[in-house]
Amino acid sequence: MKKEKRIVRVGVVGGGAIAQRRHLPEYAANPNAEIAGIFDFNTDRMEELCEQYGAKPYASLEEMVSDPSIDAISVCTPNYTHAEATITALRAGKHALCEKPMALSLEETRRMLAAEKESGKILMLGHNQRLIKAHLKAHELIQDGAIGKLLFYQCNFKHAGPESWSIDRGSSTWFFRKDKANFGVMGDLGAHKIDLIRFLTDDEIKDVFATMMTLDKRYEDGSLIELEDNAVCQFHMHSGMPGIMHFSWTNYGDEDNSTIIYGDKGVMKIFGDYADDIVLEMRDGSHIKYSVGAISTNTNQLKSGVIDEFVAAILEGRKPIVTGIDGHNTLAVIEKAMQSAREGKWLDIEY
Ligand SMILES: NC(=O)c1ccc[n+]([C@@H]2O[C@H](COP(=O)([O-])OP(=O)(O)OC[C@H]3O[C@@H](n4cnc5c(N)ncnc54)[C@H](O)[C@@H]3O)[C@@H](O)[C@H]2O)c1
């Protein structure tokens, strides 16, 4: 991949919550990036954002990617548009940063990977958990053997749901529509922890048994939504290590974004019961604490680092920390978890 020594000019497609809370402010704060253009089919929203960021509004994604002055595209639209938008960007010779989950199906992720290969450009995914300082530190500690041989993991990602996050608030949100999101909480929050555990353990998930339910999310007419608002998964890694994860959109208390790794020398709690980001509870009873940085919540957004990594990877001509393969392998687990919940049995993941 060629090293590029200049300002990266970016076009952002979709000017909703994730664009406004992370992509746009983080590009604006990056001295090596410039927001060249924005396309959102809500023209009022697009024009307001263009004015705020000194960017050019475009009439379509096709018009934006045909602008030779644009180097890269951030795909910040709902899930059902990810594959086509990313492929359009890559085929036009632009680097692409696609939000998670990567697509609606593995058929789509395979086409995205093929477009990445043909273009020779970077495809990065917005799986931001592995860029959080505490998770980078946890990875380092695990590699250094701080808690010994890994035995088991438990991940939670639970908040009050996307209808109070998304730019168009309320129960008519696309997050609750199968044709637009395809996955419920499993694709929304599951994507984050599945990618994280792959990163922390340097391993892939081998098989899954999942149960999913819709407990409380309703459309305006009072009927339960067609997607699942809770998912409980059991996994084995290829190493044989088992783990469990619970994802929920019905946690109306404090957001829970915790990860616990059990080792034969002690337990690592990341964003768990303690004020410190990481606490190692050692087998001899001692506690070792690390405070390297807090985690974002829906109500307290912190810099994700995703944009800085994308821009740096482009300028340095290297692979980003989260690749298209990471997005694809994560989606492979999500798809099988959905199938397992439907069929009520353990299933091997096919990558
Ligand atoms: N990385 C993270 O932590 C994280 C967090 C939240 C959302 N996301 C992901 O980001 C994506 C966007 O989510 P969001 O919360 O910003 O949604 P949102 O509903 O707040 O915003 C979506 C925006 O896209 C626009 N849009 C929809 N279809 C379009 C199209 N075809 N062309 C142009 N514009 C279009 C809408 O008008 C809206 O402004 C989703 O895939 C979501 O899963 C990632």
The ligand as an SDF file (V2000), in Angstrom:
LIG
                    3D

 44 48  0  0  0  0  0  0  0  0999 V2000
  -19.4240    2.4090   16.3330 N   0  0  0  0  0  0  0  0  0  0  0  0
  -20.4150    2.6380   17.1690 C   0  0  0  0  0  0  0  0  0  0  0  0
  -20.2670    2.5950   18.3890 O   0  0  0  0  0  0  0  0  0  0  0  0
  -21.7820    2.9660   16.6050 C   0  0  0  0  0  0  0  0  0  0  0  0
  -22.7200    3.6050   17.4420 C   0  0  0  0  0  0  0  0  0  0  0  0
  -23.9680    3.9060   16.9010 C   0  0  0  0  0  0  0  0  0  0  0  0
  -24.2630    3.5980   15.5840 C   0  0  0  0  0  0  0  0  0  0  0  0
  -23.3470    2.9390   14.8210 N   0  0  0  0  0  0  0  0  0  0  0  0
  -23.6750    2.5550   13.4370 C   0  0  0  0  0  0  0  0  0  0  0  0
  -23.6670    3.7030   12.6090 O   0  0  0  0  0  0  0  0  0  0  0  0
  -24.6380    3.5790   11.5690 C   0  0  0  0  0  0  0  0  0  0  0  0
  -25.5380    4.8010   11.6090 C   0  0  0  0  0  0  0  0  0  0  0  0
  -26.1950    4.8330   12.8720 O   0  0  0  0  0  0  0  0  0  0  0  0
  -26.7340    6.1780   13.4940 P   0  0  0  0  0  0  0  0  0  0  0  0
  -26.9860    5.8910   14.9240 O   0  0  0  0  0  0  0  0  0  0  0  0
  -25.8790    7.3310   13.1310 O   0  0  0  0  0  0  0  0  0  0  0  0
  -28.1420    6.2910   12.7250 O   0  0  0  0  0  0  0  0  0  0  0  0
  -29.0410    7.6010   12.5840 P   0  0  0  0  0  0  0  0  0  0  0  0
  -30.4150    7.1300   12.2660 O   0  0  0  0  0  0  0  0  0  0  0  0
  -28.8520    8.4880   13.7440 O   0  0  0  0  0  0  0  0  0  0  0  0
  -28.4320    8.3530   11.3290 O   0  0  0  0  0  0  0  0  0  0  0  0
  -28.4620    7.8080   10.0120 C   0  0  0  0  0  0  0  0  0  0  0  0
  -28.3680    8.9700    9.0130 C   0  0  0  0  0  0  0  0  0  0  0  0
  -28.2180    8.4190    7.7010 O   0  0  0  0  0  0  0  0  0  0  0  0
  -29.1180    9.1070    6.8080 C   0  0  0  0  0  0  0  0  0  0  0  0
  -29.3850    8.1770    5.7280 N   0  0  0  0  0  0  0  0  0  0  0  0
  -30.1200    7.0370    5.7940 C   0  0  0  0  0  0  0  0  0  0  0  0
  -30.0240    6.3620    4.6250 N   0  0  0  0  0  0  0  0  0  0  0  0
  -29.2460    7.1040    3.8120 C   0  0  0  0  0  0  0  0  0  0  0  0
  -28.7850    6.9400    2.4770 C   0  0  0  0  0  0  0  0  0  0  0  0
  -29.1180    5.8710    1.7540 N   0  0  0  0  0  0  0  0  0  0  0  0
  -27.9870    7.8880    1.9530 N   0  0  0  0  0  0  0  0  0  0  0  0
  -27.6540    8.9810    2.6820 C   0  0  0  0  0  0  0  0  0  0  0  0
  -28.0400    9.1840    3.9620 N   0  0  0  0  0  0  0  0  0  0  0  0
  -28.8320    8.2560    4.5060 C   0  0  0  0  0  0  0  0  0  0  0  0
  -30.3060    9.5040    7.6680 C   0  0  0  0  0  0  0  0  0  0  0  0
  -31.0340   10.5730    7.0970 O   0  0  0  0  0  0  0  0  0  0  0  0
  -29.6070    9.8640    8.9960 C   0  0  0  0  0  0  0  0  0  0  0  0
  -29.2200   11.2180    8.9960 O   0  0  0  0  0  0  0  0  0  0  0  0
  -25.3740    2.2670   11.8630 C   0  0  0  0  0  0  0  0  0  0  0  0
  -24.9010    1.2460   11.0460 O   0  0  0  0  0  0  0  0  0  0  0  0
  -25.0670    1.9730   13.3100 C   0  0  0  0  0  0  0  0  0  0  0  0
  -25.0720    0.5930   13.6180 O   0  0  0  0  0  0  0  0  0  0  0  0
  -22.1120    2.6630   15.3040 C   0  0  0  0  0  0  0  0  0  0  0  0
  1  2  1  0
  2  3  2  0
  2  4  1  0
  4  5  1  0
  4 44  2  0
  5  6  2  0
  6  7  1  0
  7  8  2  0
  8  9  1  0
  8 44  1  0
  9 10  1  0
  9 42  1  0
 10 11  1  0
 11 12  1  0
 11 40  1  0
 12 13  1  0
 13 14  1  0
 14 15  2  0
 14 16  1  0
 14 17  1  0
 17 18  1  0
 18 19  2  0
 18 20  1  0
 18 21  1  0
 21 22  1  0
 22 23  1  0
 23 24  1  0
 23 38  1  0
 24 25  1  0
 25 26  1  0
 25 36  1  0
 26 27  1  0
 26 35  1  0
 27 28  2  0
 28 29  1  0
 29 30  1  0
 29 35  2  0
 30 31  1  0
 30 32  2  0
 32 33  1  0
 33 34  2  0
 34 35  1  0
 36 37  1  0
 36 38  1  0
 38 39  1  0
 40 41  1  0
 40 42  1  0
 42 43  1  0
M  CHG  2   8   1  16  -1
M  END
$$$$
